[in-house]
Amino acid sequence: MGSFSIWHWIIVILLVMLLFGRGKISDLMGDVAKGIKSFKKGMADDDETAKPGQTIEHNQAQTIMPDAVEKKTKVS
């Protein structure tokens, strides 16, 4: 029991390499790298579009009530 020795880790790595092969592991790592780059680009785009002075203020007087909509749509 306890931690694994270096021989355990070597055997595990060899089994993983045999099962998945070098091609699949490198493709998987390439896909992970593309995902990280895409995430960073998306975060940078969000920072550019959300500027500090542009916030939406909610004013209750500007809220349209359902009764007001019905009254406006009725033609007298």
MIDRENNU-438224 format. One line per 8 residues: number of its first residue (from 1); for each residue x negated, y negated, z negated of N, C-alpha, C, O, CB. Coordinates in nm, 4 decimals. Each point is the difference from the previous one (the first is absolute). Glycine has a CB too. Example, Ala and Ser with C-alpha at 12.3 -4.5 7.8 and 13.67 -1.06 7.14 Angstrom:
BEGIN
1) -1.3190/0.5690/-0.7800/0.0890/-0.1190/0.0000/-0.0900/-0.1200/0.0000/-0.1036/0.0019/-0.0665/0.2928/0.1154/-0.0581  -0.1542/-0.2223/0.1966/-0.0820/-0.1190/-0.0060/0.0770/-0.1090/-0.0730/-0.0509/-0.1108/-0.0169/-0.0675/0.1736/0.2314 $
This chain:
BEGIN
1) -0.0839/0.1178/0.0000/0.0839/-0.1178/0.0000/-0.0880/-0.1235/0.0000/-0.1225/0.0111/-0.0046/0.3057/0.1123/-0.1161  -0.1234/-0.2390/0.1258/-0.0792/-0.1209/0.0059/-0.0103/-0.0499/0.1423/0.0872/0.0269/0.0827/-0.2149/0.0465/-0.2827  0.0223/-0.1453/0.2282/-0.0152/-0.0571/0.1342/-0.0564/0.1043/0.0961/-0.0588/0.1002/-0.0407/0.0235/-0.3288/-0.0591  0.0551/0.2018/0.2260/-0.0509/0.0907/0.1014/-0.1469/-0.0264/0.0252/-0.0466/-0.1134/-0.0114/0.2729/0.1263/0.1158  -0.2989/0.0917/-0.0704/-0.1417/-0.0161/0.0312/-0.0147/-0.0439/0.1457/0.0982/-0.0068/0.0739/-0.1617/0.1828/-0.2459  -0.0571/-0.2048/0.2112/-0.0272/-0.0434/0.1368/0.0353/0.1099/0.0996/0.0416/-0.0295/0.1120/-0.2242/-0.1206/-0.1963  0.1668/0.2747/0.0455/0.0303/0.1115/0.0896/0.1495/0.0098/0.0277/0.0404/0.0349/0.1109/-0.2406/0.0866/-0.1981  0.2806/-0.1514/-0.0108/0.1451/0.0002/0.0218/0.0383/-0.1045/0.1045/0.0793/0.0269/0.0903/-0.0426/0.0508/-0.3274 $
9) -0.0939/-0.1966/0.2235/0.0318/-0.1094/0.0935/-0.0494/0.0304/0.1406/0.0674/-0.0327/0.0977/-0.0793/-0.1293/-0.2871  -0.1042/0.2237/0.2006/-0.0526/0.0373/0.1315/0.0914/0.1006/0.0681/0.0280/-0.0120/0.1192/-0.2610/-0.0308/-0.2001  0.2795/0.1414/0.0060/0.0905/0.1013/0.0560/0.1320/-0.0641/0.0427/0.0527/0.0321/0.1065/-0.1585/0.1447/-0.2523  0.1589/-0.2663/0.0644/0.1258/-0.0677/0.0335/-0.0163/-0.0838/0.1269/0.0873/0.0018/0.0867/-0.0243/-0.0072/-0.3311  -0.1728/-0.0673/0.2558/-0.0246/-0.0823/0.1189/-0.0148/0.0878/0.1239/0.0522/-0.0340/0.1062/-0.1636/-0.1406/-0.2492  0.0413/0.2862/0.1309/-0.0149/0.0908/0.1137/0.1348/0.0582/0.0428/0.0262/0.0123/0.1196/-0.2583/0.0426/-0.1974  0.3163/-0.0195/-0.0163/0.1317/0.0530/0.0340/0.0858/-0.1055/0.0696/0.0711/0.0305/0.0958/-0.0862/0.1257/-0.2911  0.0084/-0.2783/0.1477/0.0761/-0.1088/0.0631/-0.0500/-0.0222/0.1424/0.0798/-0.0191/0.0918/-0.0415/-0.0900/-0.3169 $
17) -0.1689/0.1114/0.2432/-0.0566/-0.0192/0.1335/0.0408/0.1143/0.0934/0.0272/-0.0235/0.1177/-0.2217/-0.1009/-0.2190  0.1990/0.2465/0.0506/0.0410/0.1134/0.0825/0.1472/-0.0072/0.0365/0.0374/0.0306/0.1132/-0.2134/0.1070/-0.2215  0.2597/-0.1777/0.0139/0.1438/-0.0053/0.0252/0.0383/-0.1139/0.0939/0.0776/0.0202/0.0934/-0.0410/0.0792/-0.3180  -0.0893/-0.2164/0.2011/0.0419/-0.1176/0.0757/-0.0930/-0.0348/0.1147/0.0422/-0.0626/0.0973/0.0616/-0.0196/-0.3033  -0.2268/0.1212/0.1961/-0.0959/-0.0338/0.1042/-0.0426/-0.1448/-0.0075/0.0660/-0.0824/-0.0634/0.0345/0.2562/0.2068  -0.2118/-0.2043/-0.0781/-0.0523/-0.1368/-0.0060/0.0867/-0.0953/0.0808/0.0124/-0.1169/-0.0366/-0.2433/0.2077/0.0069  0.2906/-0.0445/0.1377/0.0801/-0.0859/0.0858/0.1247/-0.0518/-0.0703/0.0325/-0.1183/0.0100/-0.1182/0.2445/0.1852  0.1554/-0.0383/-0.2661/0.1229/-0.0413/-0.0673/-0.0280/-0.0961/-0.1143/0.0759/-0.0944/-0.0221/0.0268/0.3119/0.0843 $
25) -0.2096/-0.1944/-0.1337/-0.0337/-0.0882/-0.1128/-0.0389/-0.1383/0.0513/0.0408/-0.1010/-0.0572/-0.1172/0.2996/-0.0788  -0.0023/-0.2038/0.2434/-0.0388/-0.1306/0.0535/0.1201/-0.0731/0.0596/0.0102/-0.1220/-0.0121/-0.2399/0.2114/0.0586  0.3206/-0.0160/0.0176/0.1225/-0.0628/0.0516/0.0851/-0.0545/-0.1136/0.0564/-0.1089/0.0103/-0.0601/0.2640/0.1863  0.0126/-0.0795/-0.3040/0.0776/-0.0438/-0.1158/-0.0600/-0.1259/-0.0610/0.0730/-0.0932/-0.0340/-0.0060/0.3304/-0.0102  -0.1983/-0.2410/0.0302/-0.0655/-0.1187/-0.0558/0.0149/-0.1198/0.0933/0.0138/-0.1131/-0.0466/-0.1774/0.2611/-0.0728  0.1609/-0.1245/0.2502/0.0207/-0.1077/0.0962/0.1407/-0.0580/-0.0113/0.0183/-0.1214/0.0081/-0.1837/0.2297/0.1453  0.2647/-0.0213/-0.1721/0.1375/-0.0461/-0.0167/0.0159/-0.0797/-0.1295/0.0728/-0.0992/-0.0038/0.0078/0.2981/0.1342  -0.1481/-0.1557/-0.2350/0.0051/-0.0741/-0.1268/-0.0623/-0.1380/0.0175/0.0532/-0.0990/-0.0503/-0.0639/0.3151/-0.0796 $
33) -0.1010/-0.2232/0.2003/-0.0662/-0.1286/0.0233/0.0883/-0.0929/0.0827/0.0070/-0.1194/-0.0289/-0.2299/0.2332/0.0166  0.2906/-0.0611/0.1150/0.0916/-0.0816/0.0797/0.1155/-0.0514/-0.0846/0.0432/-0.1142/0.0159/-0.1050/0.2458/0.1872  0.1112/-0.0484/-0.2920/0.1085/-0.0417/-0.0886/-0.0425/-0.1110/-0.0931/0.0762/-0.0938/-0.0237/0.0163/0.3218/0.0363  -0.2129/-0.2189/-0.0656/-0.0511/-0.1038/-0.0905/-0.0192/-0.1308/0.0760/0.0342/-0.1067/-0.0510/-0.1486/0.2819/-0.0901  0.0599/-0.1681/0.2628/-0.0182/-0.1212/0.0809/0.1341/-0.0643/0.0326/0.0141/-0.1221/-0.0057/-0.2239/0.2190/0.1030  0.3076/-0.0146/-0.0634/0.1330/-0.0511/0.0320/0.0634/-0.0665/-0.1230/0.0638/-0.1046/0.0116/-0.0369/0.2852/0.1634  -0.0444/-0.1204/-0.2906/0.0528/-0.0566/-0.1241/-0.0643/-0.1347/-0.0297/0.0694/-0.0956/-0.0347/-0.0280/0.3267/-0.0529  -0.1726/-0.2395/0.1009/-0.0702/-0.1265/-0.0247/0.0446/-0.1079/0.0982/0.0176/-0.1157/-0.0382/-0.2142/0.2438/-0.0501 $
41) 0.2149/-0.0899/0.2153/0.0459/-0.0960/0.1000/0.1403/-0.0490/-0.0334/0.0290/-0.1188/0.0138/-0.1720/0.2304/0.1598  0.2288/-0.0228/-0.2166/0.1353/-0.0379/-0.0385/0.0013/-0.0931/-0.1200/0.0786/-0.0946/-0.0053/0.0019/0.3108/0.0952  -0.1670/-0.1895/-0.1855/-0.0080/-0.0873/-0.1176/-0.0521/-0.1379/0.0395/0.0465/-0.1006/-0.0535/-0.0854/0.3010/-0.0942  -0.0566/-0.2068/0.2402/-0.0530/-0.1285/0.0452/0.1070/-0.0774/0.0766/0.0086/-0.1221/-0.0133/-0.2405/0.2202/0.0249  0.3140/-0.0290/0.0685/0.1084/-0.0656/0.0727/0.1037/-0.0562/-0.0959/0.0531/-0.1086/0.0231/-0.0908/0.2625/0.1700  0.0672/-0.0812/-0.3010/0.0954/-0.0483/-0.0996/-0.0511/-0.1254/-0.0679/0.0783/-0.0907/-0.0281/0.0010/0.3238/-0.0080  -0.2091/-0.2404/0.0091/-0.0573/-0.1178/-0.0639/0.0102/-0.1220/0.0903/0.0216/-0.1113/-0.0481/-0.1773/0.2587/-0.0797  0.1403/-0.1276/0.2587/0.0071/-0.1115/0.0936/0.1425/-0.0521/0.0139/0.0205/-0.1209/0.0104/-0.2167/0.2151/0.1119 $
49) 0.2954/-0.0044/-0.1221/0.1379/-0.0428/0.0202/0.0609/-0.0604/-0.1253/0.0861/-0.0874/0.0104/-0.0633/0.2641/0.1606  -0.0644/-0.1335/-0.2877/0.0555/-0.0528/-0.1251/-0.0905/-0.1101/-0.0527/-0.0982/0.0263/-0.0694/0.2050/0.1964/0.0162  -0.0729/-0.3445/0.0866/-0.0795/-0.1129/-0.0467/0.0600/-0.0533/-0.1287/0.1213/0.0097/-0.0185/-0.1888/-0.0676/0.2544  -0.0127/0.0019/-0.3256/0.0457/-0.0369/-0.1334/0.1154/-0.1003/-0.0034/0.0823/0.0082/-0.0912/-0.3114/0.0365/0.0187  0.2397/-0.1382/0.1660/0.1025/-0.1023/-0.0068/0.1324/0.0406/0.0607/0.0944/-0.0790/-0.0025/-0.2748/-0.0832/0.0085  0.1912/0.2816/0.0481/0.1205/0.0409/0.0692/0.0788/0.1019/-0.0816/-0.0094/0.1204/0.0236/-0.1041/-0.1652/0.1942  0.1905/-0.0044/-0.3130/0.0834/0.0889/-0.0791/0.1459/-0.0303/0.0293/0.0334/-0.1117/0.0395/-0.2095/0.1275/-0.2198  0.2613/0.0802/0.1618/0.1431/-0.0174/0.0216/0.0634/-0.0372/-0.1331/-0.0131/0.0720/-0.0989/0.0149/0.0944/0.2917 $
57) 0.0668/-0.2798/-0.1936/0.0687/-0.0431/-0.1210/0.1468/0.0345/0.0136/0.0607/-0.0228/0.1047/-0.2270/-0.1638/-0.1439  0.2224/0.2406/-0.0652/0.1397/0.0395/0.0008/0.0823/-0.1087/-0.0671/-0.0263/-0.0380/-0.1141/-0.0361/0.2829/0.1104  0.1606/-0.2935/0.0747/0.0879/-0.1013/-0.0538/0.1408/0.0580/0.0014/0.0499/0.0382/0.1058/-0.1996/-0.2301/-0.0257  0.2138/0.1988/-0.1951/0.1302/0.0632/-0.0102/0.1063/-0.0778/0.0784/0.0981/0.0593/0.0447/-0.1638/0.0308/-0.2694  0.0484/-0.2194/0.2418/0.0964/-0.0801/0.0743/-0.0005/0.0374/0.1484/0.1000/-0.0211/0.0685/-0.1299/-0.1657/-0.2341  -0.0782/0.2407/0.2151/-0.0086/0.0364/0.1407/0.0493/0.1416/0.0262/0.0081/0.0419/0.1155/-0.1995/-0.1977/-0.0936  0.2240/0.2290/-0.1254/0.0469/0.1364/0.0152/0.1415/-0.0017/0.0560/0.0845/-0.0750/-0.0490/-0.2313/0.1523/-0.1415  0.1737/0.0027/0.2907/0.1325/0.0064/0.0611/0.0823/0.1021/-0.0762/-0.0406/0.1150/-0.0171/-0.0501/-0.1807/0.2450 $
65) 0.2065/0.0218/-0.2730/0.0902/0.0888/-0.0725/0.0914/0.0695/0.1001/0.0312/-0.0575/0.1043/-0.0397/-0.0903/-0.3106  0.0520/0.2696/0.1772/0.0880/0.0720/0.0924/0.1304/-0.0753/0.0282/0.0495/0.0057/0.1125/-0.1480/0.2069/-0.1967  0.1564/-0.2841/-0.0159/0.1235/-0.0752/0.0214/-0.0216/-0.1104/0.1005/0.0867/-0.0251/0.0837/-0.0135/0.0775/-0.3153  -0.1874/-0.1194/0.2252/-0.0294/-0.1102/0.0912/-0.0120/0.0503/0.1432/0.0391/-0.0697/0.0936/-0.1560/-0.0523/-0.2788  0.0635/0.2422/0.2029/-0.0134/0.0572/0.1332/0.1367/0.0293/0.0574/0.0254/-0.0270/0.1173/-0.2472/0.1249/-0.1779  0.3114/-0.0422/-0.0221/0.1353/0.0304/0.0463/0.0732/-0.1270/0.0397/0.0696/-0.0009/0.1015/-0.0643/0.2024/-0.2495  -0.0188/-0.3095/0.0706/0.0686/-0.1257/0.0287/-0.0512/-0.0612/0.1300/0.0779/-0.0576/0.0760/-0.0451/0.0200/-0.3220  -0.1631/0.0495/0.2726/-0.0572/-0.0564/0.1206/0.0424/0.0771/0.1241/0.0131/-0.0582/0.1077/-0.2058/-0.0214/-0.2422 $
73) 0.2141/0.2092/0.1205/0.0350/0.0809/0.1158/0.1478/-0.0088/0.0354/0.0366/0.0283/0.1141/-0.2218/0.1238/-0.1742  0.2716/-0.1903/-0.0338/0.1421/-0.0124/0.0290/0.0240/-0.1279/0.0802/-0.0499/-0.1075/-0.0333/0.1095/0.2351/-0.1779  0.0180/-0.1120/0.3173/0.0341/-0.1148/0.0826/0.1397/-0.0449/-0.0354/0.0925/0.0812/0.0028/-0.2432/-0.0030/0.1832  0.1698/-0.2067/-0.2197/0.1311/-0.0503/-0.0410/0.0819/-0.0421/0.1199/0.1135/-0.0450/-0.0154/-0.2104/-0.0299/-0.2007 $
